Amino acid sequence: MKHLAKCHKCGSIFDTESYTAILCPHCSRQARENSTLRTCICRECGTEFEGGPRAWYCPECRLERKRESLRCFRKNGPARPLGTTDICVRCGKQYIVTGWRQKYCPDCSADGTKEAVRPHKRRYQQEYSSTHQPQKQAAVPADPKPHFLMISPQGDKFYISNIRAWVRENESRFPPSDVQGEARISRLCASISAACNGGWKAYGWHIEKIKKPEE
């Protein structure tokens, strides 16, 4: 039996048969589109289920696999007892085992985890952008118009749209410094950005905001 309910997000009144519905159909559809949950296929039984980007098994198969793992653990004990040594899969050094799923030494733990997760994040972002953000992708120009003019001490002109990307490619054009790496790039970008706002020189370069003339 239908009854009236108030949407917790937009405040509109809508008809529903569920006594637990808190979102109207429009807000509910948007919430599903913005969620990381999706329809997945279980690798064990082949049924469809709602899960995250890295969900492999449905809840029933996941529970059964967990039970099977627990039975094997109780029967055979841990494959690597805590306190023993093992080889880091990233650098090849030996380390003391402090966790059942540990596979990196303490020095490689943070970077190794990031390297393992990064491909999954990148693949999910590509899939999400292609299916949920087509209008946003179409709105981004393939070749953004330059909006900064930089003139070197030798008189060479450069039209750029991304200061940091340009500095990375042309870092050698600037005088040497005692600061290196990302710190040097950040310092150059900060000076160039300040110069852009005032139209004055930095490191002997003349920098100003300008529109690229029509060719």
C-alpha positions in Angstrom: 0.0 0.0 0.0 1.4 3.4 -1.1 1.9 6.2 1.3 3.5 9.7 1.3 7.1 10.2 2.4 9.5 13.1 2.5 12.8 13.0 0.8 15.7 13.5 3.2 17.8 15.1 0.5 15.6 17.5 -1.5 12.6 17.7 0.8 10.1 16.7 -1.9 7.0 14.6 -1.1 6.7 11.3 -3.0 4.6 8.1 -3.1 6.2 4.9 -2.0 5.3 1.4 -0.9 8.4 1.0 1.3 8.4 2.2 4.9 12.2 2.5 4.9 12.5 4.8 1.8 14.3 8.0 2.7 15.0 9.3 -0.9 12.7 10.2 -3.7 13.2 8.3 -7.0 15.2 11.1 -8.5 17.6 11.5 -5.6 17.8 7.7 -5.2 18.9 7.4 -8.9 21.6 10.0 -8.4 22.8 8.3 -5.2 23.2 5.0 -7.1 25.1 6.7 -10.0 27.5 8.4 -7.6 28.1 5.3 -5.5 31.1 3.0 -6.0 28.7 0.0 -5.8 28.0 -1.8 -9.1 26.7 -5.1 -10.4 29.4 -7.7 -10.2 29.6 -11.4 -11.2 30.8 -13.8 -8.6 33.9 -15.7 -9.6 32.8 -18.8 -7.7 29.1 -19.4 -8.5 28.5 -16.8 -11.3 25.6 -15.0 -9.7 25.1 -11.2 -9.9 25.5 -9.1 -6.7 26.1 -5.5 -5.7 29.7 -4.9 -4.7 32.6 -2.5 -4.9 35.2 -2.1 -7.7 37.3 -5.0 -6.3 34.6 -7.4 -5.1 35.2 -10.9 -6.5 32.7 -13.0 -4.6 29.0 -12.8 -3.6 28.2 -12.6 0.1 27.4 -16.3 0.3 30.5 -17.5 -1.4 32.6 -15.0 0.5 31.3 -16.4 3.8 31.9 -20.0 2.7 35.5 -19.1 1.6 36.1 -17.5 5.0 34.8 -20.6 6.8 37.0 -22.8 4.6 40.1 -20.7 5.3 39.4 -20.8 9.0 39.0 -24.6 8.9 42.4 -24.9 7.1 44.0 -22.6 9.6 42.7 -24.6 12.6 43.9 -27.9 11.0 47.3 -26.9 9.6 48.2 -23.8 11.5 49.7 -20.6 10.0 51.7 -21.0 6.9 54.2 -18.5 8.3 54.3 -18.3 12.1 54.7 -14.8 13.5 58.3 -14.0 14.3 59.8 -16.0 11.4 61.6 -14.4 8.5 60.5 -14.1 4.9 61.6 -12.4 1.7 60.1 -9.0 0.6 58.5 -9.4 -2.8 59.5 -5.8 -3.7 63.2 -5.5 -2.8 64.2 -9.0 -1.9 65.3 -8.2 1.6 64.5 -10.4 4.6 62.0 -9.2 7.2 60.4 -10.5 10.4 56.8 -11.6 9.9 54.5 -9.5 12.0 51.2 -10.2 10.2 49.6 -13.2 8.3 49.2 -11.3 5.1 52.5 -9.3 5.2 54.5 -9.5 2.0 56.6 -6.3 2.2 59.5 -5.3 4.5 58.9 -2.2 6.7 60.9 0.0 4.2 58.7 -1.1 1.2 55.4 -1.4 3.0 54.0 2.1 2.2 55.3 2.3 -1.4 54.4 -1.4 -2.2 50.8 -0.9 -1.0 50.4 2.2 -3.2 51.9 0.4 -6.2 49.5 -2.5 -5.8 46.4 -0.3 -5.4 47.2 2.4 -8.0 46.3 0.3 -11.1 42.9 -0.6 -9.6 42.2 3.0 -8.8 43.3 4.2 -12.3 41.1 1.5 -14.0 38.1 2.4 -11.8 38.5 6.1 -12.5 38.6 5.4 -16.3 35.5 3.2 -16.1 33.7 5.7 -13.9 34.6 8.7 -16.0 33.5 7.0 -19.2 30.1 5.9 -17.8 29.2 8.6 -15.3 30.9 11.8 -16.5 30.5 11.8 -20.4 29.3 15.4 -20.3 32.1 16.6 -18.1 34.7 14.8 -20.4 33.2 16.4 -23.5 33.3 19.9 -21.8 37.1 19.7 -21.3 38.9 20.9 -24.4 41.5 18.6 -25.8 44.0 21.5 -26.3 43.4 24.2 -23.6 44.2 27.7 -24.8 47.4 29.1 -23.3 46.8 32.0 -21.0 50.3 32.9 -19.8 53.0 34.6 -21.8 56.6 34.0 -20.7 59.5 35.8 -22.4 63.0 34.4 -21.6 66.0 36.7 -21.1 67.0 35.8 -24.7 63.7 37.0 -26.0 62.1 33.5 -26.6 58.3 33.5 -26.1 56.3 30.7 -24.6 52.5 30.5 -24.4 51.5 28.1 -21.5 48.3 27.0 -19.8 49.8 24.8 -17.0 52.6 26.4 -15.1 53.8 23.2 -13.2 53.7 21.0 -16.3 55.7 23.6 -18.3 58.2 24.1 -15.5 58.8 20.3 -15.3 59.7 20.2 -19.0 61.8 23.5 -18.9 63.4 23.4 -15.5 66.9 23.5 -17.1 66.1 27.0 -18.5 66.2 28.5 -15.0 69.4 29.3 -13.0 70.7 26.5 -10.8 69.6 26.4 -7.1 70.6 24.6 -3.9 67.1 23.2 -3.8 66.4 20.2 -6.1 63.5 17.9 -7.1 59.9 18.7 -6.3 60.9 21.5 -3.8 62.7 23.4 -6.7 59.7 22.9 -9.0 57.3 24.2 -6.3 59.5 27.2 -5.7 59.7 28.0 -9.4 56.0 27.7 -9.8 55.3 29.9 -6.7 57.6 32.6 -8.1 56.1 32.4 -11.6 52.5 32.5 -10.2 53.3 35.6 -8.2 54.9 37.2 -11.2 51.8 36.4 -13.4 49.6 38.3 -11.0 51.8 41.4 -11.1 53.2 41.3 -14.6 56.8 41.6 -13.4 59.9 39.6 -13.9 61.1 36.5 -12.1 64.5 34.9 -12.7 65.0 37.3 -15.5 61.8 36.2 -17.3 59.0 38.6 -18.2 55.7 36.9 -17.2 52.1 38.1 -17.7 48.6 36.9 -18.3 47.6 37.2 -21.9 45.4 35.6 -24.5 47.2 33.9 -27.4 46.7 35.9 -30.6 44.8 34.3 -33.4 47.2 32.7 -35.9 
